[in-house]
Amino acid sequence: MAGVRLLLEGRVSIVSFTLGLSVVSLPALSSRFTEPEQTLLSDAPGRIALIVFIATLNGLLLLLYRAQHYQIAIRASFLGFAFGCGFLISITQSPWKHFGWYVCSLSFFHYSEYLVTAINNPKSLSLDSFLLNHSLEYTLAAMSSWVEFTVEKTLYPGMKQITWLSVIGLIMVLFGEMLRKCAMLTAGSNFNHIVQNEKSDSHTLVTAGVYSWFRHPSYVGWFCWSVGTQVLLCNPLCLVGYTLASWRFFRERIEEEELSLIHFLENTIGI
C-alpha cells in the first residue's frame, strides 16, 4: 500500500504541474497578445485572464484532491504555472525575456527535485522534497537576485540585454540541472536531501556513472546551476555572492557527508 500511495503522490504532482503549465494556452485563446513585447501582464484583460486562470485552477485542485494530496498539488501546480509564465515571457521581445528563462529554470529545478525523489527514493518523499523551504538563506539569496535584476534593469536597461552572456548562463544552468538529476538517478535510494546520520541496509558506495567523474556530482551540478542563474540574469553582485555562499555551503556539506560516509562504510572500505 505504501508503494501505491507514493506512486499516487508522484502522479498527483505530474497532473498538477501540467495543469499549472496550461497557462501557456491563454495567449492562444486571444488575438490580443500579438505584439513582440506584449505579455499577459501588459494590459488589464491579460491580468484579468491570469486571475481567472488562477482561481479556476485552485478550484479544480480543491475538487480533485484533499489533505496531503492537495498540499502536493498546490505546490506542483504553482511551479507549473511559474514555468508556463516564464516560458511566455521568454518567447517575447520583452526586456524581461531573460528573466523568463530564469523563472523556467528555477521552477523546473524545484519540481524535478520532487519528481525524481518520487521515482528514485519514495521512502524519503515529503513536501520538503520540493526544496521550496530549503532555508532562510536560500530564500533571501533568491529574493536578492530578483531585486538586483529589477534595480539594474531600471537604472541600466542595456545591462540586462547581453544575450550572449545570458545564453552562457542558461547553458550552465542546463548542464548543472542534468548533472544533478543524473546523480540522483544513479544513486537511487542512496540519495537523500538530508545528510543521513544512521546507515540503512540499502546504503552502498556509488562509484558508477557520473560518480566516476565527480566525487559529489549532485553538489557540482547544483553549484553550476546556482552560479549559472546569476550569469543568466547578468547580476554581477549576486554572481559574486552566490559563488562564495554556494562554495562555502557545499564545502561544509561535503565535509559532513564525508564523515558520515567514513562512519557508514568503514568496514567496507577497510578503515
NUTI-93232 format. One record per residue (C-alpha): residue number from 1; residue in one letter; x, z, y. Coordinates in nm, 2 decimals. Each point is the difference from the previous one (the first is absolute). Layout:
BEGIN
+-----+------+--------+--------+--------+
|  nr | rest |      u |      w |      v |
+-----+------+--------+--------+--------+
| NUM |    a |      X |      Z |      Y |
...
+-----+------+--------+--------+--------+
//
This chain:
BEGIN
+-----+------+--------+--------+--------+
|  nr | rest |      u |      w |      v |
+-----+------+--------+--------+--------+
|   1 |    m |   0.00 |   0.00 |   0.00 |
|   2 |    a |   0.29 |   0.08 |   0.24 |
|   3 |    g |   0.13 |  -0.35 |  -0.05 |
|   4 |    v |  -0.34 |  -0.15 |   0.08 |
|   5 |    r |  -0.04 |   0.22 |   0.31 |
|   6 |    l |   0.35 |  -0.10 |   0.13 |
|   7 |    l |  -0.07 |  -0.37 |  -0.08 |
|   8 |    l |  -0.32 |   0.03 |   0.20 |
|   9 |    e |   0.19 |   0.15 |   0.29 |
|  10 |    g |   0.22 |  -0.31 |   0.01 |
|  11 |    r |  -0.30 |  -0.23 |  -0.02 |
|  12 |    v |  -0.17 |   0.19 |   0.28 |
|  13 |    s |   0.30 |  -0.05 |   0.22 |
|  14 |    i |   0.02 |  -0.37 |  -0.07 |
|  15 |    v |  -0.37 |  -0.06 |   0.08 |
|  16 |    s |   0.02 |   0.21 |   0.31 |
|  17 |    f |   0.32 |  -0.16 |   0.13 |
|  18 |    t |  -0.16 |  -0.34 |  -0.05 |
|  19 |    l |  -0.32 |   0.10 |   0.18 |
|  20 |    g |   0.21 |   0.12 |   0.30 |
|  21 |    l |   0.21 |  -0.32 |  -0.02 |
|  22 |    s |  -0.32 |  -0.21 |   0.03 |
|  23 |    v |   0.02 |   0.06 |   0.38 |
|  24 |    v |   0.20 |  -0.32 |   0.00 |
|  25 |    s |  -0.33 |  -0.19 |  -0.05 |
|  26 |    l |  -0.14 |   0.11 |   0.33 |
|  27 |    p |   0.16 |  -0.28 |   0.22 |
|  28 |    a |  -0.13 |  -0.26 |  -0.25 |
|  29 |    l |  -0.35 |   0.13 |   0.06 |
|  30 |    s |   0.02 |  -0.08 |   0.37 |
|  31 |    s |   0.12 |  -0.30 |   0.19 |
|  32 |    r |   0.10 |   0.22 |   0.30 |
|  33 |    f |   0.35 |   0.09 |  -0.12 |
|  34 |    t |   0.17 |  -0.34 |   0.03 |
|  35 |    e |   0.25 |   0.05 |   0.27 |
|  36 |    p |   0.37 |   0.05 |  -0.11 |
|  37 |    e |   0.03 |   0.33 |   0.17 |
|  38 |    q |  -0.35 |   0.13 |  -0.07 |
|  39 |    t |  -0.06 |   0.28 |  -0.24 |
|  40 |    l |  -0.31 |   0.20 |  -0.11 |
|  41 |    l |   0.09 |   0.26 |   0.27 |
|  42 |    s |   0.02 |  -0.26 |   0.28 |
|  43 |    d |  -0.36 |   0.04 |   0.11 |
|  44 |    a |  -0.32 |   0.21 |  -0.05 |
|  45 |    p |  -0.16 |  -0.21 |  -0.28 |
|  46 |    g |   0.32 |   0.03 |  -0.21 |
|  47 |    r |   0.02 |   0.37 |   0.05 |
|  48 |    i |  -0.36 |   0.04 |  -0.09 |
|  49 |    a |   0.05 |  -0.21 |  -0.31 |
|  50 |    l |   0.28 |   0.24 |  -0.11 |
|  51 |    i |  -0.21 |   0.31 |   0.07 |
|  52 |    v |  -0.28 |  -0.14 |  -0.21 |
|  53 |    f |   0.24 |  -0.10 |  -0.28 |
|  54 |    i |   0.15 |   0.35 |  -0.01 |
|  55 |    a |  -0.34 |   0.17 |   0.00 |
|  56 |    t |  -0.13 |  -0.24 |  -0.28 |
|  57 |    l |   0.32 |   0.06 |  -0.21 |
|  58 |    n |  -0.03 |   0.37 |   0.03 |
|  59 |    g |  -0.37 |   0.00 |  -0.09 |
|  60 |    l |   0.08 |  -0.22 |  -0.31 |
|  61 |    l |   0.27 |   0.24 |  -0.11 |
|  62 |    l |  -0.23 |   0.29 |   0.03 |
|  63 |    l |  -0.25 |  -0.18 |  -0.22 |
|  64 |    l |   0.26 |  -0.10 |  -0.26 |
|  65 |    y |   0.21 |   0.32 |  -0.03 |
|  66 |    r |  -0.02 |   0.37 |   0.01 |
|  67 |    a |   0.25 |   0.30 |   0.03 |
|  68 |    q |   0.35 |  -0.09 |  -0.11 |
|  69 |    h |  -0.07 |  -0.37 |  -0.04 |
|  70 |    y |  -0.13 |  -0.02 |   0.35 |
|  71 |    q |   0.31 |   0.16 |   0.13 |
|  72 |    i |   0.21 |  -0.27 |  -0.18 |
|  73 |    a |  -0.24 |  -0.27 |   0.12 |
|  74 |    i |   0.01 |   0.10 |   0.37 |
|  75 |    r |   0.38 |   0.00 |   0.00 |
|  76 |    a |   0.04 |  -0.32 |  -0.19 |
|  77 |    s |  -0.26 |  -0.18 |   0.21 |
|  78 |    f |   0.16 |   0.12 |   0.32 |
|  79 |    l |   0.34 |  -0.14 |  -0.12 |
|  80 |    g |  -0.17 |  -0.33 |  -0.10 |
|  81 |    f |  -0.17 |  -0.01 |   0.34 |
|  82 |    a |   0.33 |   0.06 |   0.18 |
|  83 |    f |   0.17 |  -0.27 |  -0.21 |
|  84 |    g |  -0.28 |  -0.24 |   0.09 |
|  85 |    c |   0.01 |   0.08 |   0.37 |
|  86 |    g |   0.38 |  -0.04 |   0.00 |
|  87 |    f |  -0.04 |  -0.34 |  -0.17 |
|  88 |    l |  -0.25 |  -0.12 |   0.25 |
|  89 |    i |   0.23 |   0.10 |   0.29 |
|  90 |    s |   0.31 |  -0.15 |  -0.17 |
|  91 |    i |  -0.16 |  -0.35 |  -0.03 |
|  92 |    t |  -0.07 |  -0.02 |   0.38 |
|  93 |    q |   0.24 |  -0.07 |   0.28 |
|  94 |    s |  -0.08 |   0.34 |   0.15 |
|  95 |    p |   0.29 |   0.21 |   0.14 |
|  96 |    w |  -0.10 |   0.25 |  -0.27 |
|  97 |    k |   0.08 |  -0.26 |  -0.28 |
|  98 |    h |   0.31 |   0.18 |  -0.13 |
|  99 |    f |  -0.18 |   0.33 |   0.01 |
| 100 |    g |  -0.26 |  -0.16 |  -0.23 |
| 101 |    w |   0.29 |  -0.06 |  -0.25 |
| 102 |    y |   0.09 |   0.36 |   0.03 |
| 103 |    v |  -0.36 |   0.13 |  -0.06 |
| 104 |    c |  -0.02 |  -0.22 |  -0.31 |
| 105 |    s |   0.34 |   0.14 |  -0.13 |
| 106 |    l |  -0.10 |   0.36 |   0.07 |
| 107 |    s |  -0.34 |  -0.01 |  -0.15 |
| 108 |    f |   0.11 |  -0.19 |  -0.31 |
| 109 |    f |   0.29 |   0.24 |  -0.06 |
| 110 |    h |  -0.23 |   0.30 |  -0.01 |
| 111 |    y |  -0.27 |  -0.17 |  -0.21 |
| 112 |    s |   0.25 |  -0.14 |  -0.25 |
| 113 |    e |   0.16 |   0.35 |  -0.04 |
| 114 |    y |  -0.34 |   0.12 |  -0.13 |
| 115 |    l |  -0.08 |  -0.30 |  -0.22 |
| 116 |    v |   0.34 |  -0.01 |  -0.16 |
| 117 |    t |  -0.02 |   0.37 |  -0.08 |
| 118 |    a |  -0.34 |  -0.05 |  -0.15 |
| 119 |    i |   0.14 |  -0.27 |  -0.23 |
| 120 |    n |   0.34 |   0.16 |  -0.07 |
| 121 |    n |  -0.05 |   0.37 |  -0.01 |
| 122 |    p |  -0.37 |   0.09 |   0.01 |
| 123 |    k |   0.06 |   0.36 |  -0.09 |
| 124 |    s |   0.16 |   0.06 |   0.34 |
| 125 |    l |  -0.26 |  -0.20 |   0.19 |
| 126 |    s |  -0.17 |   0.18 |   0.29 |
| 127 |    l |  -0.12 |  -0.07 |   0.36 |
| 128 |    d |   0.36 |   0.09 |   0.11 |
| 129 |    s |   0.12 |  -0.31 |  -0.19 |
| 130 |    f |  -0.11 |  -0.20 |   0.31 |
| 131 |    l |   0.27 |   0.18 |   0.19 |
| 132 |    l |  -0.23 |   0.00 |   0.30 |
| 133 |    n |   0.08 |   0.37 |   0.05 |
| 134 |    h |   0.37 |  -0.03 |  -0.09 |
| 135 |    s |   0.12 |   0.24 |   0.27 |
| 136 |    l |  -0.04 |   0.09 |   0.36 |
| 137 |    e |   0.34 |  -0.16 |   0.07 |
| 138 |    y |  -0.11 |  -0.33 |  -0.16 |
| 139 |    t |  -0.32 |  -0.01 |   0.21 |
| 140 |    l |   0.18 |   0.08 |   0.32 |
| 141 |    a |   0.26 |  -0.27 |  -0.08 |
| 142 |    a |  -0.27 |  -0.26 |  -0.05 |
| 143 |    m |  -0.18 |   0.10 |   0.32 |
| 144 |    s |   0.33 |  -0.02 |   0.19 |
| 145 |    s |   0.05 |  -0.36 |  -0.11 |
| 146 |    w |  -0.35 |  -0.09 |   0.11 |
| 147 |    v |   0.06 |   0.16 |   0.34 |
| 148 |    e |   0.34 |  -0.17 |   0.05 |
| 149 |    f |  -0.14 |  -0.34 |  -0.10 |
| 150 |    t |  -0.30 |   0.04 |   0.25 |
| 151 |    v |   0.21 |   0.13 |   0.29 |
| 152 |    e |   0.28 |  -0.27 |  -0.04 |
| 153 |    k |  -0.26 |  -0.27 |  -0.05 |
| 154 |    t |  -0.17 |   0.10 |   0.33 |
| 155 |    l |   0.33 |   0.03 |   0.20 |
| 156 |    y |   0.20 |  -0.28 |  -0.17 |
| 157 |    p |  -0.24 |  -0.24 |  -0.18 |
| 158 |    g |   0.27 |  -0.24 |  -0.10 |
| 159 |    m |   0.18 |   0.28 |  -0.19 |
| 160 |    k |  -0.27 |  -0.01 |  -0.27 |
| 161 |    q |   0.00 |  -0.38 |  -0.03 |
| 162 |    i |   0.33 |  -0.04 |  -0.18 |
| 163 |    t |  -0.14 |  -0.17 |  -0.30 |
| 164 |    w |   0.33 |  -0.06 |  -0.19 |
| 165 |    l |   0.07 |   0.38 |   0.02 |
| 166 |    s |  -0.35 |   0.09 |  -0.11 |
| 167 |    v |   0.04 |  -0.24 |  -0.30 |
| 168 |    i |   0.32 |   0.17 |  -0.10 |
| 169 |    g |  -0.19 |   0.33 |   0.01 |
| 170 |    l |  -0.28 |  -0.14 |  -0.20 |
| 171 |    i |   0.25 |  -0.12 |  -0.27 |
| 172 |    m |   0.15 |   0.35 |  -0.01 |
| 173 |    v |  -0.35 |   0.15 |  -0.04 |
| 174 |    l |  -0.09 |  -0.24 |  -0.28 |
| 175 |    f |   0.33 |   0.06 |  -0.18 |
| 176 |    g |  -0.03 |   0.38 |   0.03 |
| 177 |    e |  -0.37 |  -0.01 |  -0.11 |
| 178 |    m |   0.08 |  -0.21 |  -0.31 |
| 179 |    l |   0.31 |   0.20 |  -0.09 |
| 180 |    r |  -0.19 |   0.33 |   0.02 |
| 181 |    k |  -0.30 |  -0.12 |  -0.21 |
| 182 |    c |   0.24 |  -0.15 |  -0.26 |
| 183 |    a |   0.17 |   0.34 |  -0.02 |
| 184 |    m |  -0.33 |   0.17 |  -0.04 |
| 185 |    l |  -0.12 |  -0.24 |  -0.27 |
| 186 |    t |   0.34 |   0.01 |  -0.18 |
| 187 |    a |   0.01 |   0.38 |   0.00 |
| 188 |    g |  -0.36 |   0.03 |  -0.14 |
| 189 |    s |  -0.11 |   0.36 |  -0.05 |
| 190 |    n |   0.35 |   0.12 |   0.10 |
| 191 |    f |  -0.09 |  -0.08 |   0.36 |
| 192 |    n |  -0.17 |   0.26 |   0.22 |
| 193 |    h |  -0.05 |   0.03 |   0.37 |
| 194 |    i |   0.09 |   0.37 |  -0.03 |
| 195 |    v |   0.34 |   0.11 |  -0.12 |
| 196 |    q |  -0.06 |   0.17 |  -0.34 |
| 197 |    n |   0.15 |   0.34 |  -0.06 |
| 198 |    e |  -0.09 |   0.01 |  -0.37 |
| 199 |    k |   0.08 |  -0.26 |  -0.26 |
| 200 |    s |  -0.29 |  -0.15 |  -0.20 |
| 201 |    d |   0.03 |  -0.14 |  -0.35 |
| 202 |    s |  -0.03 |  -0.36 |   0.14 |
| 203 |    h |   0.28 |   0.03 |   0.25 |
| 204 |    t |   0.29 |  -0.24 |  -0.08 |
| 205 |    l |   0.30 |  -0.13 |   0.20 |
| 206 |    v |  -0.10 |  -0.35 |   0.12 |
| 207 |    t |   0.30 |  -0.24 |   0.03 |
| 208 |    a |  -0.17 |  -0.34 |  -0.06 |
| 209 |    g |  -0.13 |  -0.26 |   0.24 |
| 210 |    v |   0.05 |   0.08 |   0.37 |
| 211 |    y |   0.15 |   0.34 |  -0.11 |
| 212 |    s |   0.30 |  -0.20 |  -0.12 |
| 213 |    w |   0.05 |  -0.12 |   0.36 |
| 214 |    f |  -0.07 |   0.32 |   0.19 |
| 215 |    r |   0.01 |   0.37 |  -0.10 |
| 216 |    h |  -0.31 |   0.06 |   0.20 |
| 217 |    p |  -0.17 |  -0.34 |   0.06 |
| 218 |    s |  -0.33 |   0.16 |   0.11 |
| 219 |    y |   0.18 |   0.17 |   0.29 |
| 220 |    v |   0.21 |  -0.30 |   0.08 |
| 221 |    g |  -0.32 |  -0.21 |   0.02 |
| 222 |    w |  -0.18 |   0.26 |   0.22 |
| 223 |    f |   0.30 |   0.03 |   0.23 |
| 224 |    c |   0.01 |  -0.38 |   0.04 |
| 225 |    w |  -0.37 |  -0.02 |   0.06 |
| 226 |    s |   0.00 |   0.28 |   0.25 |
| 227 |    v |   0.29 |  -0.14 |   0.21 |
| 228 |    g |  -0.15 |  -0.35 |  -0.04 |
| 229 |    t |  -0.33 |   0.10 |   0.16 |
| 230 |    q |   0.19 |   0.09 |   0.32 |
| 231 |    v |   0.20 |  -0.32 |   0.00 |
| 232 |    l |  -0.33 |  -0.19 |  -0.05 |
| 233 |    l |  -0.15 |   0.19 |   0.31 |
| 234 |    c |   0.32 |  -0.06 |   0.20 |
| 235 |    n |   0.01 |   0.38 |   0.07 |
| 236 |    p |   0.36 |   0.08 |   0.09 |
| 237 |    l |  -0.05 |   0.37 |   0.05 |
| 238 |    c |  -0.20 |   0.06 |  -0.31 |
| 239 |    l |   0.24 |  -0.23 |  -0.20 |
| 240 |    v |   0.28 |   0.25 |   0.07 |
| 241 |    g |  -0.23 |   0.30 |  -0.06 |
| 242 |    y |  -0.15 |  -0.14 |  -0.32 |
| 243 |    t |   0.34 |  -0.09 |  -0.14 |
| 244 |    l |   0.15 |   0.35 |   0.07 |
| 245 |    a |  -0.31 |   0.19 |  -0.11 |
| 246 |    s |  -0.05 |  -0.21 |  -0.32 |
| 247 |    w |   0.36 |   0.03 |  -0.09 |
| 248 |    r |  -0.01 |   0.38 |   0.03 |
| 249 |    f |  -0.33 |   0.03 |  -0.18 |
| 250 |    f |   0.11 |  -0.21 |  -0.30 |
| 251 |    r |   0.34 |   0.16 |  -0.01 |
| 252 |    e |  -0.16 |   0.35 |  -0.04 |
| 253 |    r |  -0.26 |  -0.13 |  -0.24 |
| 254 |    i |   0.26 |  -0.17 |  -0.22 |
| 255 |    e |   0.22 |   0.31 |  -0.01 |
| 256 |    e |  -0.31 |   0.20 |  -0.12 |
| 257 |    e |  -0.08 |  -0.26 |  -0.26 |
| 258 |    e |   0.35 |  -0.02 |  -0.13 |
| 259 |    l |   0.01 |   0.38 |  -0.05 |
| 260 |    s |  -0.34 |  -0.02 |  -0.19 |
| 261 |    l |   0.13 |  -0.30 |  -0.20 |
| 262 |    i |   0.31 |   0.19 |  -0.11 |
| 263 |    h |  -0.21 |   0.30 |  -0.10 |
| 264 |    f |  -0.25 |  -0.22 |  -0.19 |
| 265 |    l |   0.24 |  -0.22 |  -0.18 |
| 266 |    e |   0.31 |   0.22 |  -0.04 |
| 267 |    n |  -0.03 |  -0.01 |  -0.38 |
| 268 |    t |  -0.06 |  -0.38 |   0.00 |
| 269 |    i |   0.30 |  -0.09 |   0.22 |
| 270 |    g |   0.23 |   0.26 |  -0.14 |
| 271 |    i |   0.04 |   0.23 |   0.29 |
+-----+------+--------+--------+--------+
//
